[in-house]
Amino acid sequence: MTENVVTVPPETPVPAMARLLAERGISAVPVLGADGMLQGIVTEADLIRRLTGGEGRPMGLLRQFFTDMDRLADRYAASHGATAADVMTRDVITVSPDRPVPEIAALMEERNIRRVLVTREKRLLGIVSRADLLRALVEPVAETGEYSDDRLRRAVLAAMRREPWADTFFTLVDVKDGMVELHGFSSSPAVLRGLKVLAAQVPGVKGVVDNTQPMPAQLFATA
């Protein structure tokens, strides 16, 4: 996570934000109110959208009936507004500071976003970008050298839930001293190989021990 985040107040003019992004080499800037609370974020996409004009073509009565006028008004304000408050994205995707890295990565991939803000009670603590995630892959796990076993277990389970072939009902996960232990049943050798690779890729995991058994035929019907 990057803690020293560049921010702007809501009254910041659009040209000033464009210069800020260009000069700092950043792709987004959070918008904070006078009380320090997060109000939104202005991204490159928000500013580039202004170049498309946004006037649109005239709509007939039938099209107007089925069109969300509030959404059109928001788009007009974003494409013609003069300040950060006008053009910012208000529905900001945020995470808590204790959110596991694998879950953050999954969220960014699912929402197709390049960064996510870290907040506590709407107060900005930092920002996690794709570059931060890449650094997490190559840098030491933590300054203390290890994650807690409980945190590793939650991260492995979160990774399993993202994969349709991974079963968290019949296959149980335990972690002791950084070693992941798989218990219960596995449906096939291929699934077991996949689980071993999945668990081993979680940052902080030292190894994977397989204590599973082949799934009995009577359980296959319910799996």
C-alpha positions as CSV (number, residue, x, y, z in Angstrom):
1,M,0.0,0.0,0.0
2,T,1.2,3.5,-0.8
3,E,0.5,5.7,2.2
4,N,1.6,9.2,1.0
5,V,-1.3,9.7,-1.4
6,V,-1.7,12.9,-3.4
7,T,-5.2,14.3,-2.8
8,V,-7.2,17.3,-3.9
9,P,-10.1,19.2,-2.3
10,P,-13.5,19.2,-4.2
11,E,-13.1,22.8,-5.5
12,T,-9.9,22.0,-7.4
13,P,-10.2,23.2,-11.1
14,V,-10.1,20.5,-13.7
15,P,-7.0,21.9,-15.5
16,A,-5.1,21.9,-12.2
17,M,-5.9,18.2,-11.7
18,A,-4.9,17.4,-15.3
19,R,-1.5,19.1,-14.7
20,L,-1.2,17.3,-11.3
21,L,-1.7,13.9,-12.9
22,A,0.8,14.6,-15.7
23,E,3.5,16.1,-13.4
24,R,3.3,13.4,-10.8
25,G,3.0,10.6,-13.2
26,I,-0.1,9.2,-11.5
27,S,-3.4,8.0,-13.0
28,A,-5.9,9.1,-10.3
29,V,-6.3,11.4,-7.3
30,P,-8.7,11.0,-4.4
31,V,-10.9,13.9,-3.5
32,L,-11.1,14.8,0.3
33,G,-13.5,17.2,2.0
34,A,-12.4,19.8,4.5
35,D,-13.2,17.2,7.2
36,G,-10.7,14.8,5.7
37,M,-13.4,12.4,4.6
38,L,-13.3,10.7,1.2
39,Q,-15.8,12.1,-1.3
40,G,-14.7,10.6,-4.5
41,I,-11.8,10.0,-6.9
42,V,-10.8,11.6,-10.2
43,T,-9.1,9.3,-12.7
44,E,-7.6,9.7,-16.1
45,A,-10.7,8.2,-17.6
46,D,-12.9,10.9,-15.9
47,L,-10.8,13.7,-17.5
48,I,-10.4,12.0,-20.9
49,R,-14.2,11.5,-21.0
50,R,-14.5,15.3,-21.4
51,L,-12.8,15.1,-24.8
52,T,-15.7,13.2,-26.2
53,G,-18.0,16.3,-25.8
54,G,-21.0,14.6,-24.3
55,E,-23.7,16.6,-26.1
56,G,-25.2,13.4,-27.7
57,R,-27.9,13.3,-30.3
58,P,-31.4,14.5,-29.7
59,M,-33.7,11.9,-28.3
60,G,-37.3,11.2,-29.3
61,L,-40.1,11.0,-26.8
62,L,-40.0,7.2,-26.7
63,R,-36.3,7.1,-26.0
64,Q,-36.7,9.8,-23.3
65,F,-39.3,7.7,-21.6
66,F,-36.9,4.7,-21.2
67,T,-33.8,6.8,-20.4
68,D,-32.5,7.4,-16.9
69,M,-32.4,11.2,-16.8
70,D,-30.5,11.4,-13.6
71,R,-27.7,9.3,-15.1
72,L,-27.7,11.6,-18.2
73,A,-27.5,14.6,-15.9
74,D,-24.6,13.1,-14.0
75,R,-22.8,12.4,-17.3
76,Y,-23.3,15.9,-18.5
77,A,-21.9,17.4,-15.2
78,A,-18.9,15.1,-15.4
79,S,-18.1,16.0,-19.0
80,H,-18.7,19.7,-18.6
81,G,-18.0,20.4,-14.9
82,A,-15.2,22.8,-13.8
83,T,-14.1,21.3,-10.5
84,A,-13.2,17.9,-8.9
85,A,-16.6,17.8,-7.3
86,D,-18.2,17.9,-10.8
87,V,-16.2,15.3,-12.5
88,M,-15.2,12.8,-9.8
89,T,-16.5,9.3,-9.5
90,R,-18.5,9.2,-6.3
91,D,-19.1,5.5,-6.0
92,V,-15.6,4.6,-5.0
93,I,-14.5,1.0,-4.4
94,T,-12.6,0.8,-1.1
95,V,-11.1,-1.9,1.1
96,S,-10.2,-2.1,4.8
97,P,-6.6,-2.1,5.9
98,D,-6.7,-5.7,7.0
99,R,-8.0,-7.0,3.6
100,P,-5.7,-9.9,2.4
101,V,-3.7,-9.1,-0.7
102,P,-5.2,-12.0,-2.7
103,E,-8.7,-10.7,-2.1
104,I,-7.6,-7.2,-3.2
105,A,-6.1,-8.6,-6.3
106,A,-9.3,-10.6,-7.0
107,L,-11.4,-7.5,-6.5
108,M,-9.3,-5.4,-8.9
109,E,-9.5,-8.1,-11.5
110,E,-13.3,-8.6,-11.1
111,R,-14.1,-4.9,-11.3
112,N,-11.4,-4.2,-13.9
113,I,-9.9,-1.3,-12.0
114,R,-6.3,-0.2,-11.7
115,R,-6.3,0.8,-8.1
116,V,-8.3,0.6,-4.9
117,L,-8.4,3.0,-2.0
118,V,-7.8,1.8,1.6
119,T,-10.1,3.5,4.1
120,R,-11.3,3.2,7.6
121,E,-14.6,4.9,8.3
122,K,-14.3,6.9,5.1
123,R,-10.9,8.3,6.1
124,L,-8.2,7.6,3.5
125,L,-5.3,5.5,4.7
126,G,-3.6,4.7,1.4
127,I,-4.0,3.3,-2.1
128,V,-3.2,-0.1,-3.6
129,S,-2.3,-0.1,-7.2
130,R,-1.4,-2.9,-9.6
131,A,2.2,-2.0,-9.1
132,D,1.9,-2.5,-5.4
133,L,0.5,-6.0,-6.0
134,L,3.4,-6.8,-8.3
135,R,5.9,-5.6,-5.6
136,A,4.1,-7.9,-3.1
137,L,5.0,-10.9,-5.3
138,V,8.8,-10.1,-5.4
139,E,9.4,-8.5,-2.0
140,P,9.7,-10.2,1.4
141,V,6.3,-11.2,2.9
142,A,6.6,-8.6,5.6
143,E,9.2,-6.8,7.7
144,T,8.6,-9.4,10.5
145,G,9.1,-12.1,8.0
146,E,5.8,-13.9,8.3
147,Y,2.0,-13.6,8.2
148,S,-0.1,-15.1,10.9
149,D,-1.4,-18.7,10.3
150,D,-5.0,-17.4,10.5
151,R,-4.4,-14.8,7.9
152,L,-2.8,-17.3,5.6
153,R,-5.7,-19.7,6.0
154,R,-8.2,-17.0,5.2
155,A,-6.2,-16.0,2.1
156,V,-6.0,-19.6,0.9
157,L,-9.8,-20.1,1.4
158,A,-10.5,-16.8,-0.4
159,A,-8.4,-18.0,-3.4
160,M,-10.2,-21.3,-3.4
161,R,-13.6,-19.7,-3.5
162,R,-12.6,-17.8,-6.6
163,E,-12.0,-21.0,-8.5
164,P,-15.1,-23.1,-9.6
165,W,-13.2,-26.3,-9.4
166,A,-12.0,-25.8,-5.8
167,D,-14.3,-27.2,-3.1
168,T,-14.2,-25.6,0.3
169,F,-16.9,-28.0,1.7
170,F,-15.2,-31.3,1.4
171,T,-11.6,-30.0,1.3
172,L,-10.5,-28.4,4.6
173,V,-7.6,-26.0,5.1
174,D,-5.4,-25.7,8.1
175,V,-2.2,-23.7,8.5
176,K,0.6,-24.3,11.1
177,D,3.8,-22.3,11.1
178,G,3.2,-21.2,7.6
179,M,2.6,-24.7,6.2
180,V,-0.8,-25.3,4.6
181,E,-2.3,-28.6,5.4
182,L,-5.1,-29.9,3.2
183,H,-7.6,-32.3,4.9
184,G,-10.8,-34.0,3.9
185,F,-11.5,-35.2,0.4
186,S,-10.3,-34.2,-3.1
187,S,-12.4,-35.0,-6.1
188,S,-9.6,-35.9,-8.5
189,P,-5.8,-35.9,-8.9
190,A,-6.1,-32.8,-11.2
191,V,-8.1,-30.9,-8.6
192,L,-5.5,-31.8,-5.9
193,R,-2.7,-30.6,-8.1
194,G,-4.5,-27.4,-8.7
195,L,-5.1,-26.9,-4.9
196,K,-1.4,-27.4,-4.2
197,V,-0.4,-24.8,-6.8
198,L,-3.1,-22.4,-5.6
199,A,-2.1,-22.6,-1.9
200,A,1.6,-22.4,-2.7
201,Q,1.1,-19.2,-4.6
202,V,-0.4,-17.3,-1.6
203,P,2.2,-14.9,-0.3
204,G,3.7,-16.1,3.0
205,V,2.9,-19.8,2.5
206,K,6.1,-21.9,3.1
207,G,4.7,-25.2,1.8
208,V,1.7,-27.4,1.2
209,V,1.1,-30.8,2.9
210,D,-1.6,-33.1,1.4
211,N,-3.6,-35.1,3.9
212,T,-6.6,-35.5,1.7
213,Q,-8.2,-38.8,0.6
214,P,-9.9,-39.6,-2.7
215,M,-13.6,-38.6,-2.5
216,P,-15.8,-41.7,-1.9
217,A,-18.2,-42.5,-4.7
218,Q,-21.3,-41.8,-2.5
219,L,-20.1,-38.2,-2.0
220,F,-19.6,-37.5,-5.7
221,A,-23.4,-37.4,-6.1
222,T,-23.6,-34.5,-3.6
223,A,-20.3,-32.7,-4.6
